Amino acid sequence: MTQTPFLKTQTLLVGGMDCGSCAKTIEASLQQLNGVTEAAVNFATERVSVSYNPDLLNAAEIQNRITALGYTVEAIAVKTIQVQVGGMDCGSCAKTIEASLQQLSGVNEATVSFATGKLQVSFDSEQVGETTIFERIKALGYTVEQNHQEHHHTSSCSHDHDHEHPTPKTSQNPVATNWKFWFANRRGQSVILAGIGLVLGLLSQYLALPVLITRAFYGIGIVVAGYAIARAGLLELRLRRADMNLLMTISVIGAVILGDWFEGALVVFLFSLGTTLQVFTFGRTRNAIRALMDLTPAIATVKRGSQEVTVPIDSVVLGETLTIRPGQRVALDGVVISGTSAIDQSPITGESIPEDKAPGDIVYAGTLNQSGFLSVKVTHTAKDTTVAKIIHLVEAAQGSRAPTQQWVDKFAEIYTPIVILIAIAIALIPPLAFAQPFNVWVYRALVMLVIACPCALVISTPVSIVSAIGAATRQGILFKGGNALETAGRVSTLAFDKTGTITQGLPIVQKVYHFGQVSANQVLLIAASLSQHSEHPLSKAIASAAQEMELVEPENFNSLAGKGIQANFGNTSYLVGNRRLFADLEIPLSDAAESLLIEIENLGQTPVLVGTNQELLGAIALCDGIRLEATEAIHKLKQIGLKKLVMLTGDRTAVAQQIAQQVGITEYRAELLPEDKLQEIHQLRRFGVVGMVGDGINDTPALAAADIGFAVGGIDITLETADVVLVGSDLRRLAYAVDLSRRTVSVIQQNIVFSLVTKGLFLLLGTFGFVGLAIAVLADTGTSLLVTANGMRLFKAKSKY
């Protein structure tokens, strides 16, 4: 498989351009450099961004090319940081932060994922600093966790946008998991104080205390809980945006002006309570998913010289030896060099049963050593471990916008302005055109403003996507994004590569045949003794089948390329090989032997002949063994309604037919070249959405051509080749992946329909005065909480099959 090149991106300030054609000239010239994959020049900002392969080109050569064209070049100190933002209670909060940060001079790009709570900002550190960025976020009413990852790059040290980032330990919200949240958090405190003010206002009203005292209590509740809302709303107004904070601020002020202080206080309390509950509830989902990834220990025990030292994992280099004791988690990916143990790999592969490890076996960072002592040679540094790649993939997937989310966002952009216009019409037309009471219709307009916020609708998709991806990750399934998650459930045809997917990709001995006076055990012993020092896959399989036997050391060993092996035991020369070897040496085969070999080949197996220089002693039938779970996996897929299952293979028709029958696949295409598999995928598209299942080694074109690609195998290979990765290589998880996708889409649809119906109903009721401000707020926040809870159910989704 062709690996994706390691790319770097360099941003430069170019002087001397006097027209747009200059920009085109620079672009064209840079793109001619060997190693440049993309060059983009912005004439207005005088900036050029170049993506290049550092193995073929360096930063100085890029600058020299621009200078040679007659322009000046200056390196830009670009910096990228990633921080956790707290306090977002709906998707519009993310858009507000993005819009506000992008107004700062020097900020190149700002992206916020409401689903994960992560903000990534790329900026020119000479124009704007981190403090300014953080202060802008805090001014909007949100919090910032400054334990972030950052990257500096100038012309001499360009930033790589393709490498994997190790995720630091996520600091869990210390108050987001118990009742102390309401007292230790400013948001919670404001809700409590607003509630107290509301209760005292009601009590004073009941006791018929002076109106000023009653209004003072209500006013305290409004100011305490409403200050943050009003501040955020005014900032929104400066950004020329209308989010829930601005609409709620207008509604509360309107209620107070109309003299309804109780309604204003109640609206503020209910809104603050609802948004706080949303933050708390969604935060629990985020923390639960982060906990799945908080696996790798921060330190490792390393053998250095004659001593064992404990060091941070970032300081461990490739090739060093780790000592892992019982009960410890593996710190870095590596290969066992001594010791045996059982390793719990469930956080990585989803397998609940611990896997036995011995010298030569791979272990993953974050997995738990349960019994023995292990010495492990490090094969991946901290930033390149499997769990680091999983974290990177899951965070990217959770932050991606699914097709449904894109539709919802577009709808919300239209919905809110339309409802605001309706509210203005309700406030003005009846009083001015029909002499209706002004205060009545203004109040109804205020109700409409509350209903105008599409929070429940906007939150309906991301909470479901985040929860589903979290559930899949626990099962060893990695979706590359919301698009893959939605598409998997629409698959109507599933194509399988044979080798390494349905089969193990390794030959195993099926049966040993013997002729004449020797027994089957003797045939196997001879073959294994000759094969024990060979690296050929068939030889390894034969030697493995005889591992309980006491093998004999052969003499005069000779490997015959393309034919087999020849060696002596005493004065007798023995042969292990194919038909060609025996034919070249003119060793006769009886009719019975010929018939047997044809029968073996018709079964889709490979015969290995065993004999002497004079006669054939026996034959060993080998084949690529079928995965133990393959038949059950196919059955599960049929259970969930996938009827059209097709196997694609380059193997012979007889082999394909045999394996397809064994696992329960009725359709197969044999003797296919890689380009033929590609054509088959295009042909299968006639029957609907096509999924391709492969190991990502020799089926990359087919995986890419399918509507969705499922990769089975090691994460190093499959991350770049498919939309869904089964980390543990268990085919049975395919059914869970497809079923989870269907359930996720169903939950998203439920949330969207419920949100739209609720909004439509309250728009109607509000227009005719059947709903007050408090009920409208309660309906809005209640709907948001319900769709959040419904989406969170997916986090605990278990397989039905």
C-alpha positions in Angstrom: 0.0 0.0 0.0 1.3 3.5 -0.8 1.6 5.5 2.4 0.4 9.0 2.6 3.5 11.3 2.5 4.4 13.2 5.7 3.5 16.9 4.8 4.4 20.2 6.3 2.7 23.6 5.8 4.6 26.9 5.7 3.0 30.3 5.8 5.0 33.3 4.5 4.4 37.1 4.1 5.3 38.1 0.5 6.0 41.7 -0.5 6.2 43.3 -3.9 3.0 41.9 -5.5 1.2 44.7 -7.4 -1.6 42.7 -9.0 -3.5 39.4 -8.9 -1.4 38.0 -11.7 1.7 38.2 -9.4 -0.1 35.8 -7.0 -0.8 33.4 -9.9 2.9 33.6 -11.0 4.1 32.7 -7.5 1.6 29.8 -7.2 2.6 28.4 -10.6 6.3 28.6 -9.8 6.0 27.0 -6.4 3.8 24.2 -7.8 6.7 23.3 -10.1 9.0 22.5 -7.2 9.3 18.8 -6.6 7.7 18.1 -3.3 5.1 20.9 -3.2 1.6 19.4 -3.0 -0.3 22.7 -2.8 0.5 26.4 -3.0 -2.1 29.2 -2.3 -1.4 32.9 -2.5 -3.7 35.5 -1.1 -3.0 38.8 -2.9 -5.1 40.8 -0.5 -3.3 39.7 2.7 0.1 39.1 0.9 0.3 35.6 2.4 1.3 32.4 0.8 0.6 29.0 2.2 2.6 26.0 0.9 2.1 22.3 1.7 5.2 20.2 0.9 7.0 16.9 1.5 10.0 17.6 3.7 11.7 14.5 2.4 11.9 16.2 -1.0 12.1 19.9 -0.2 13.0 22.3 2.6 11.7 25.6 3.8 14.7 27.6 2.5 14.2 26.3 -1.0 10.6 27.6 -1.0 11.7 31.0 0.1 14.6 31.1 -2.4 12.1 30.3 -5.3 9.9 33.3 -4.3 13.0 35.6 -3.9 14.2 34.5 -7.3 10.9 35.8 -8.8 11.7 39.3 -7.5 9.6 39.3 -4.3 10.5 39.7 -0.7 9.8 37.0 1.8 9.2 37.2 5.6 8.4 34.2 7.9 5.2 34.4 9.8 5.3 33.1 13.4 2.1 31.1 13.1 0.9 29.3 16.2 -1.9 26.8 16.7 -3.4 26.0 20.1 -6.1 23.7 21.2 -8.1 24.4 24.4 -11.1 23.1 26.1 -14.0 25.5 26.4 -16.6 25.2 29.1 -20.1 26.6 29.4 -21.5 26.0 26.0 -25.1 24.8 26.2 -26.0 24.6 22.5 -24.5 24.6 19.0 -25.0 28.3 18.5 -22.5 29.0 21.4 -19.8 27.4 19.2 -20.7 29.6 16.3 -20.6 32.7 18.5 -17.1 31.9 19.7 -15.9 31.2 16.2 -17.3 34.5 14.9 -16.0 36.5 17.7 -12.4 35.1 17.5 -12.3 35.5 13.8 -12.8 39.2 14.2 -9.5 39.5 16.1 -6.7 40.8 14.0 -4.1 38.0 13.5 -6.5 35.1 13.9 -6.3 33.0 10.8 -8.8 30.3 11.7 -11.0 29.3 14.7 -13.0 26.2 14.8 -15.1 25.1 17.8 -16.7 21.6 18.2 -19.7 21.8 20.5 -19.7 18.1 20.6 -16.3 17.8 22.2 -16.0 21.3 23.7 -12.7 21.8 21.9 -11.5 25.0 20.3 -8.6 25.1 17.8 -7.1 28.5 16.9 -4.5 29.2 14.3 -3.1 32.8 14.7 -0.1 35.1 14.0 1.6 35.4 17.4 3.1 38.7 16.4 -0.3 40.3 16.0 -2.3 38.6 18.7 -1.5 36.6 21.8 -3.1 33.8 23.7 -4.2 36.1 26.5 -6.2 38.2 24.1 -7.9 35.1 22.7 -8.7 33.7 26.1 -10.0 37.0 27.4 -12.3 37.2 24.3 -13.7 33.8 25.1 -14.2 34.7 28.8 -15.9 37.9 27.8 -18.5 35.8 26.0 -19.3 34.0 29.2 -17.3 30.8 28.7 -14.4 29.2 30.5 -11.1 28.1 29.2 -8.9 25.2 30.3 -5.5 26.4 29.4 -3.8 22.9 29.6 -3.5 22.9 25.9 -1.4 21.6 23.1 0.4 24.2 21.0 2.6 24.3 18.0 5.0 27.0 17.0 6.4 27.3 13.5 8.4 29.8 11.5 10.1 29.5 8.2 12.8 27.3 9.6 10.5 25.1 11.5 7.2 24.6 9.6 4.2 23.2 11.3 3.1 19.8 10.3 -0.6 19.5 9.8 -0.6 15.8 9.3 1.0 14.3 12.3 -0.8 12.7 15.1 -1.2 14.6 18.4 -0.9 12.8 21.7 -3.8 13.9 23.9 -2.9 15.1 27.3 -4.7 13.9 30.4 -8.1 15.6 30.2 -8.8 17.5 33.4 -12.2 16.4 34.5 -14.5 19.0 35.8 -14.1 18.5 39.5 -17.7 19.6 40.2 -19.5 18.1 37.2 -20.2 14.7 38.8 -21.9 15.5 42.1 -24.2 17.9 43.9 -21.4 20.2 44.8 -21.6 21.4 41.2 -24.4 23.7 42.2 -22.4 25.4 44.9 -18.8 25.4 43.6 -19.7 26.7 40.1 -20.6 30.3 39.3 -23.3 29.1 37.0 -24.8 26.9 39.6 -24.5 29.7 42.3 -26.4 32.1 40.1 -29.2 29.6 39.6 -29.5 29.1 43.4 -29.5 32.9 44.1 -32.0 33.5 41.3 -34.2 30.8 42.8 -33.9 32.4 46.3 -34.8 35.8 44.9 -37.8 34.3 43.1 -39.1 32.6 46.2 -38.6 35.7 48.4 -40.4 37.8 45.8 -43.4 35.3 45.8 -43.3 35.3 49.6 -43.4 39.1 49.9 -46.1 39.2 47.4 -48.1 36.6 49.4 -47.6 38.7 52.6 -48.7 41.8 50.8 -45.4 43.6 51.5 -44.7 46.9 49.6 -44.4 46.6 45.9 -40.8 48.0 46.0 -39.7 45.2 48.3 -41.3 42.5 46.1 -39.7 44.0 43.0 -36.4 44.3 44.7 -36.4 40.5 45.4 -37.4 39.7 41.9 -34.8 42.2 40.6 -32.1 40.5 42.6 -33.0 37.2 40.9 -33.0 38.9 37.5 -29.7 40.6 37.9 -27.8 37.7 39.5 -28.7 35.1 36.9 -29.4 37.6 34.1 -26.1 39.5 34.1 -24.1 36.8 32.3 -27.0 36.3 29.9 -27.3 40.0 29.1 -23.5 40.4 28.7 -23.3 37.6 26.2 -26.4 38.9 24.5 -24.9 42.4 24.0 -21.7 40.8 22.6 -23.9 38.9 20.2 -25.5 42.2 19.2 -22.0 43.6 18.4 -21.3 40.6 16.3 -24.7 41.2 14.5 -25.9 37.8 15.6 -29.1 36.8 17.4 -28.7 33.9 19.8 -30.7 32.7 22.7 -28.9 35.1 25.1 -29.9 38.2 23.2 -33.4 37.0 22.6 -33.8 36.1 26.3 -32.4 39.4 27.4 -34.9 41.3 25.2 -37.7 39.2 26.5 -36.8 39.8 30.2 -36.3 43.5 29.7 -39.7 43.6 27.9 -41.4 41.8 30.7 -40.0 44.2 33.3 -41.0 47.2 31.2 -44.5 45.8 31.0 -44.5 45.6 34.8 -44.4 41.8 35.0 -41.4 41.5 37.4 -42.4 38.0 38.5 -42.5 36.7 34.9 -39.1 38.3 34.2 -37.6 36.7 37.3 -39.2 33.3 36.5 -38.0 33.4 32.9 -34.4 34.1 34.0 -34.5 31.4 36.6 -35.9 28.7 34.3 -33.5 29.7 31.5 -30.5 29.6 33.8 -31.6 26.3 35.3 -32.2 24.7 31.9 -28.9 25.8 30.4 -27.0 24.8 33.5 -28.5 21.4 33.4 -27.6 21.1 29.7 -24.0 22.0 30.4 -23.9 19.5 33.3 -25.6 16.7 31.3 -23.6 17.2 28.1 -20.4 17.5 30.2 -21.0 14.1 31.7 -21.1 12.6 28.2 -17.9 14.4 27.3 -16.2 13.3 30.5 -17.3 9.7 30.0 -15.8 9.6 26.5 -12.6 11.3 27.7 -12.3 8.7 30.5 -12.2 6.0 27.8 -9.1 7.7 26.4 -7.4 8.5 29.7 -5.6 5.2 29.6 -1.9 5.7 29.1 0.2 6.2 32.2 2.2 9.4 32.3 5.4 7.6 33.3 7.2 4.4 32.3 9.8 2.1 33.9 12.7 1.8 31.5 15.8 -0.4 31.6 18.9 1.9 31.2 22.2 0.1 31.7 21.9 -2.1 34.7 19.2 0.0 36.4 15.5 0.5 36.1 14.4 4.1 36.0 11.0 5.8 36.0 10.7 8.5 33.4 8.0 10.5 31.6 6.7 8.6 28.6 7.6 11.5 26.3 11.3 10.9 27.0 11.3 7.3 26.0 12.9 6.6 22.6 12.4 3.8 20.1 14.2 0.6 21.0 14.3 1.1 24.7 13.1 -1.7 27.0 10.1 -1.2 29.3 9.5 -3.3 32.4 5.8 -3.9 33.0 4.7 -5.5 36.3 1.4 -7.2 37.1 -1.4 -4.6 37.5 0.4 -1.9 35.6 -0.8 -0.4 32.3 1.5 -0.6 29.3 3.0 2.8 28.7 3.9 2.5 25.0 3.4 0.2 22.1 6.0 -2.4 21.7 7.0 -6.1 21.2 7.4 -8.5 24.1 11.0 -9.7 24.3 10.7 -11.7 27.5 8.1 -12.9 29.9 4.5 -14.1 29.5 1.3 -12.6 30.7 -2.4 -12.0 30.0 -3.2 -8.5 28.8 -6.6 -6.8 29.0 -6.9 -5.1 25.6 -10.6 -4.2 25.9 -9.9 -0.4 25.8 -8.2 -0.8 22.4 -9.9 -3.7 20.8 -13.2 -4.0 22.7 -12.4 -7.7 23.5 -13.4 -8.5 27.0 -11.3 -11.7 27.3 -7.6 -11.0 28.1 -5.1 -12.1 25.5 -2.1 -14.2 26.3 1.2 -12.5 25.4 4.6 -14.2 24.8 7.9 -13.1 23.3 7.3 -11.7 19.8 3.7 -10.5 20.5 2.6 -6.9 20.2 1.3 -5.0 23.2 -0.5 -1.6 23.1 -0.2 1.4 25.3 -3.1 1.8 27.7 -3.7 -2.0 28.0 -3.6 -3.7 31.4 -1.0 -6.3 32.4 -2.9 -8.8 34.5 -0.5 -11.4 35.7 3.2 -11.9 34.7 6.3 -9.6 34.3 7.0 -8.4 30.8 10.0 -6.8 29.1 8.8 -4.8 26.1 10.9 -3.2 23.3 9.3 0.1 22.4 8.2 0.4 18.8 6.2 3.6 18.9 6.9 6.8 20.8 4.2 8.5 22.9 2.7 10.6 20.0 2.5 7.6 17.7 0.9 4.9 19.9 -2.2 3.2 18.8 -4.2 4.8 21.6 -2.9 8.3 20.6 -4.1 7.6 17.1 -7.5 6.4 18.4 -7.8 9.6 20.5 -7.0 11.8 17.5 -9.4 9.9 15.3 -12.3 9.9 17.9 -11.9 13.6 18.7 -11.9 14.4 15.0 -14.9 12.2 14.4 -16.8 13.7 17.3 -16.0 17.2 16.1 -17.1 16.5 12.5 -20.4 17.7 11.1 -22.6 15.0 9.8 -24.8 15.6 6.8 -27.9 15.9 9.0 -26.1 18.4 11.2 -25.2 20.5 8.2 -28.9 20.5 7.1 -30.0 21.4 10.7 -27.5 24.3 10.8 -28.7 25.7 7.5 -32.3 25.4 8.7 -31.6 27.1 12.0 -29.9 30.1 10.1 -33.2 30.6 8.3 -35.6 29.7 11.1 -34.4 32.2 13.7 -34.6 35.4 11.5 -38.0 34.4 10.2 -39.5 33.9 13.7 -37.9 37.2 14.8 -39.6 39.0 11.9 -42.9 37.3 12.9 -42.4 38.5 16.4 -41.9 42.1 15.2 -45.0 41.8 13.0 -47.0 40.5 16.0 -45.9 43.4 18.2 -46.7 46.1 15.6 -49.4 45.1 13.2 -52.4 44.3 15.6 -51.9 47.5 17.7 -51.2 49.8 14.7 -53.6 48.4 12.2 -56.4 47.1 14.4 -56.1 49.2 17.5 -55.4 46.2 19.7 -53.9 46.6 23.2 -50.2 47.4 22.7 -48.9 45.6 25.8 -50.8 42.3 25.0 -49.3 42.0 21.6 -45.8 43.1 22.7 -46.0 40.4 25.3 -46.9 37.8 22.7 -44.0 39.0 20.6 -41.7 38.5 23.5 -42.9 34.9 23.8 -42.2 34.5 20.1 -38.6 35.7 20.6 -38.1 32.9 23.2 -39.5 30.4 20.8 -37.2 31.7 18.0 -34.1 30.1 19.4 -33.5 26.6 17.8 -31.3 25.3 20.6 -33.0 21.9 20.9 -32.9 21.4 17.1 -29.2 22.4 16.8 -28.2 20.1 19.7 -30.2 17.1 18.5 -27.5 15.8 16.1 -24.2 16.4 17.8 -25.2 14.8 21.1 -26.3 11.7 19.3 -23.1 11.6 17.2 -20.8 12.0 20.2 -22.6 9.3 22.2 -22.7 6.8 19.3 -19.0 7.3 18.5 -18.2 6.8 22.2 -20.2 3.6 22.3 -18.5 2.3 19.2 -15.0 3.2 20.5 -15.7 1.0 23.6 -16.4 -1.9 21.3 -13.2 -1.4 19.3 -15.0 0.3 16.3 -13.7 3.7 15.1 -15.9 5.8 12.9 -14.0 8.5 11.0 -16.8 11.0 11.4 -20.5 11.7 11.4 -20.7 11.1 7.7 -19.4 7.5 8.1 -21.7 7.0 11.1 -24.8 7.9 9.1 -23.7 6.1 5.9 -23.0 2.7 7.5 -26.7 2.2 8.4 -27.7 2.8 4.7 -25.6 0.0 3.3 -27.6 -2.4 1.2 -24.7 -4.4 -0.3 -21.6 -5.5 1.5 -18.6 -6.7 -0.4 -15.8 -8.7 1.3 -12.2 -9.2 0.3 -11.3 -12.8 1.0 -7.6 -12.9 2.0 -7.0 -11.5 5.4 -10.6 -10.5 5.9 -12.8 -13.6 5.7 -9.7 -15.8 6.0 -6.8 -15.3 8.4 -4.3 -14.5 5.6 -2.0 -17.3 6.8 -1.8 -20.9 5.6 -2.7 -23.7 8.0 -2.4 -27.5 7.7 -5.8 -29.0 6.9 -4.9 -32.7 6.5 -1.9 -35.0 6.1 -2.1 -37.9 3.6 0.3 -40.9 3.4 1.2 -43.6 0.9 2.8 -47.0 1.3 4.3 -48.0 4.6 4.8 -44.6 6.3 2.1 -43.1 8.6 0.6 -39.6 8.4 2.6 -38.7 11.6 5.8 -39.8 9.9 5.0 -37.7 6.8 4.4 -34.6 9.0 7.5 -35.3 11.0 9.7 -35.4 7.9 8.1 -32.3 6.4 8.3 -30.3 9.6 12.0 -31.3 10.3 12.9 -30.1 6.8 10.7 -26.9 7.1 11.8 -25.8 10.6 14.5 -23.5 9.3 12.6 -22.1 6.3 11.0 -18.7 6.3 8.5 -19.6 3.6 4.8 -19.2 4.8 4.0 -22.8 3.9 7.0 -24.1 5.7 6.2 -22.1 8.8 2.6 -23.5 8.8 3.9 -27.1 8.5 6.4 -26.6 11.3 3.7 -25.0 13.5 1.4 -28.0 12.9 4.2 -30.3 14.3 5.1 -28.2 17.3 4.2 -31.0 19.7 6.6 -33.4 17.9 10.3 -33.8 18.6 11.8 -32.7 15.3 15.0 -34.1 13.8 17.8 -31.8 12.6 18.4 -32.4 8.9 21.8 -32.5 7.1 22.8 -30.9 3.8 19.9 -28.5 3.8 19.2 -27.0 0.4 16.4 -24.5 -0.4 15.3 -24.8 -4.0 13.8 -21.5 -5.1 10.2 -21.8 -6.4 10.2 -25.6 -5.8 10.8 -26.6 -2.2 13.4 -28.1 0.2 15.9 -30.9 -0.1 17.9 -32.4 2.9 19.3 -35.6 4.2 18.5 -37.8 7.2 21.4 -40.3 7.3 22.0 -41.6 3.8 18.5 -40.8 2.5 17.6 -37.6 0.7 14.2 -36.3 1.4 12.1 -33.7 -0.5 9.3 -31.3 0.5 7.9 -29.2 -2.2 5.5 -28.7 -5.1 4.6 -30.8 -8.2 7.3 -29.1 -10.2 10.1 -30.3 -7.8 9.0 -33.9 -8.1 8.5 -33.6 -11.9 12.0 -32.1 -12.4 13.5 -35.0 -10.5 11.4 -37.5 -12.4 9.9 -39.0 -9.3 6.8 -41.0 -10.4 3.3 -40.3 -9.0 0.7 -43.0 -9.0 -2.7 -42.6 -10.4 -4.1 -42.5 -6.9 -1.6 -39.8 -5.9 -2.6 -37.7 -9.0 -6.3 -38.1 -8.2 -5.6 -37.1 -4.6 -3.7 -33.9 -5.6 -6.5 -32.9 -8.0 -9.1 -33.5 -5.2 -7.0 -31.3 -2.8 -6.8 -28.5 -5.4 -10.5 -28.7 -6.1 -11.2 -28.1 -2.4 -9.3 -24.8 -2.8 -6.3 -26.2 -0.9 -2.6 -26.2 -1.7 -0.8 -29.6 -1.8 2.8 -29.9 -0.5 4.4 -33.2 -1.6 6.7 -35.2 0.7 9.0 -37.9 -0.5 12.5 -39.3 -1.3 14.5 -39.3 -4.5 12.7 -42.5 -5.4 9.1 -42.2 -4.3 6.3 -40.1 -3.0 5.6 -40.7 0.7 2.7 -38.4 1.2 1.1 -35.0 0.8 0.1 -32.2 3.1 -3.0 -30.1 2.3 -2.8 -26.4 3.4 -5.2 -23.6 3.0 -5.7 -20.0 4.1 -7.8 -20.7 7.3 -11.2 -19.1 7.7 -11.5 -16.7 10.6 -13.2 -18.5 13.5 -15.8 -15.8 13.8 -16.5 -15.4 10.0 -19.5 -17.7 9.7 -21.1 -16.1 12.8 -20.4 -12.6 11.5 -22.1 -13.4 8.2 -25.1 -14.8 10.1 -25.4 -11.6 12.2 -25.3 -9.4 9.1 -28.2 -11.4 7.7 -30.1 -11.0 10.9 -30.0 -7.3 10.7 -31.3 -7.4 7.2 -28.2 -7.3 4.9 -29.1 -10.0 2.3 -26.7 -9.1 -0.5 -23.3 -10.2 0.7 -20.6 -10.6 -2.0 -17.0 -12.0 -1.7 -14.3 -10.6 -4.0 -11.1 -12.5 -4.5 -8.2 -12.9 -6.8 -8.1 -16.6 -6.0 -9.3 -19.5 -8.2 -13.0 -20.1 -8.6 -12.9 -23.4 -6.8 -11.3 -21.8 -3.8 -13.8 -18.9 -3.8 -16.7 -21.3 -4.0 -15.5 -23.5 -1.2 -14.9 -20.6 1.2 -18.1 -18.7 0.3 -20.1 -21.9 1.0 -18.4 -22.4 4.4 -19.1 -19.0 5.7 -22.6 -18.6 4.2 -22.0 -16.1 1.4 -24.1 -16.9 -1.7 -22.4 -14.6 -4.2 -18.7 -14.4 -5.1 -16.4 -13.1 -7.8 -13.2 -15.0 -8.3 -9.9 -14.5 -10.2 -10.1 -10.7 -9.9 -7.2 -8.3 -10.3 -7.2 -5.2 -8.0 -8.7 -3.1 -10.8 -11.3 -5.8 -11.4 -12.4 -5.4 -7.8 -12.8 -1.7 -8.4 -15.1 -2.4 -11.3 -17.1 -4.9 -9.3 -17.7 -2.2 -6.6 -19.0 0.2 -9.3 -21.3 -2.6 -10.7 -22.7 -3.3 -7.2 -23.7 0.3 -6.8 -26.7 -0.5 -9.0 -28.2 -2.2 -6.0 -27.8 0.7 -3.6 -25.3 1.9 -1.0 -22.2 -0.3 -1.2 -19.9 -1.1 1.7 -16.5 -2.8 1.2 -14.8 -4.8 4.0 -11.0 -5.4 3.6 -7.7 -5.4 5.5 -6.4 -2.2 3.9 -3.3 -3.9 2.4 -4.1 -4.8 -1.2 -7.7 -3.7 -1.4 -7.3 0.1 -0.9 -8.8 1.1 -4.3 -11.9 -0.9 -3.6 -12.2 0.5 0.0 -11.9 4.0 -1.5 -14.4 3.4 -4.3 -17.2 2.0 -2.0 -19.7 4.4 -0.4 -18.2 3.3 2.9 -15.1 1.3 3.6 -14.7 -1.0 6.6 -11.1 -2.0 7.5 -10.3 -5.0 9.5 -6.9 -5.1 11.1 -4.1 -3.1 12.7 -4.7 0.6 13.1 -1.4 1.6 11.6 -2.5 0.3 8.2 -6.2 1.0 8.3 -6.5 4.6 9.5 -5.7 6.0 6.1 -7.7 3.5 4.1 -11.3 3.3 5.4 -14.2 5.1 6.9 -14.7 2.6 9.7 -11.9 0.7 11.5 -12.5 -2.6 13.4 -9.4 -2.4 15.7 -9.8 -5.8 17.1 -10.3 -7.5 13.7 -13.5 -9.2 14.9 -15.8 -9.4 11.9 -18.8 -9.9 14.3 -18.6 -6.2 15.1 -19.6 -5.3 11.6 -23.2 -6.0 12.5 -23.0 -3.8 15.6 -21.5 -1.0 13.5 -24.3 -1.1 11.0 -27.0 -1.5 13.6 -25.5 1.3 15.7 -25.6 3.6 12.7 -29.2 2.8 12.1 -30.1 3.5 15.7 -28.1 6.7 15.7 -29.9 8.0 12.6 -33.2 6.9 14.2 -32.5 8.9 17.4 -31.4 11.9 15.4 -34.6 11.8 13.4 -36.6 11.4 16.6 -34.9 14.5 18.1 -35.3 16.6 15.0 -39.0 15.7 14.6 -39.7 16.3 18.4 -37.9 19.6 18.3 -39.7 20.9 15.2 -43.1 19.7 16.4 -42.6 21.3 19.8 -41.4 24.6 18.2 -44.3 24.6 15.7 -46.9 23.9 18.4 -45.6 26.7 20.7 -45.3 29.1 17.8 -49.0 28.5 17.2 -50.0 28.7 20.9 -47.8 31.8 21.4 -49.3 33.7 18.5 -52.8 33.3 19.9 -51.7 34.1 23.5 -52.2 30.6 25.0 -48.6 30.5 26.3 -46.7 32.8 28.6 -43.0 33.6 28.7 -42.3 31.2 31.5 -44.0 28.3 29.8 -42.1 29.1 26.5 -38.8 29.1 28.3 -39.7 25.9 30.1 -40.7 24.3 26.8 -37.5 25.4 25.1 -35.1 24.2 27.8 -37.1 21.1 28.5 -37.0 20.1 24.8 -33.3 20.7 24.8 -32.8 18.5 27.8 -35.0 15.7 26.4 -33.2 15.5 23.1 -29.9 15.5 25.0 -31.0 12.7 27.2 -32.4 10.8 24.2 -29.1 11.2 22.3 -27.1 10.1 25.4 -28.9 6.8 25.4 -26.7 5.8 22.5 -23.6 5.9 24.7 -24.7 2.7 26.4 -26.0 1.1 23.2 -25.2 -2.7 23.2 -25.3 -5.1 20.4 -28.7 -6.8 19.9 -27.1 -9.7 18.0 
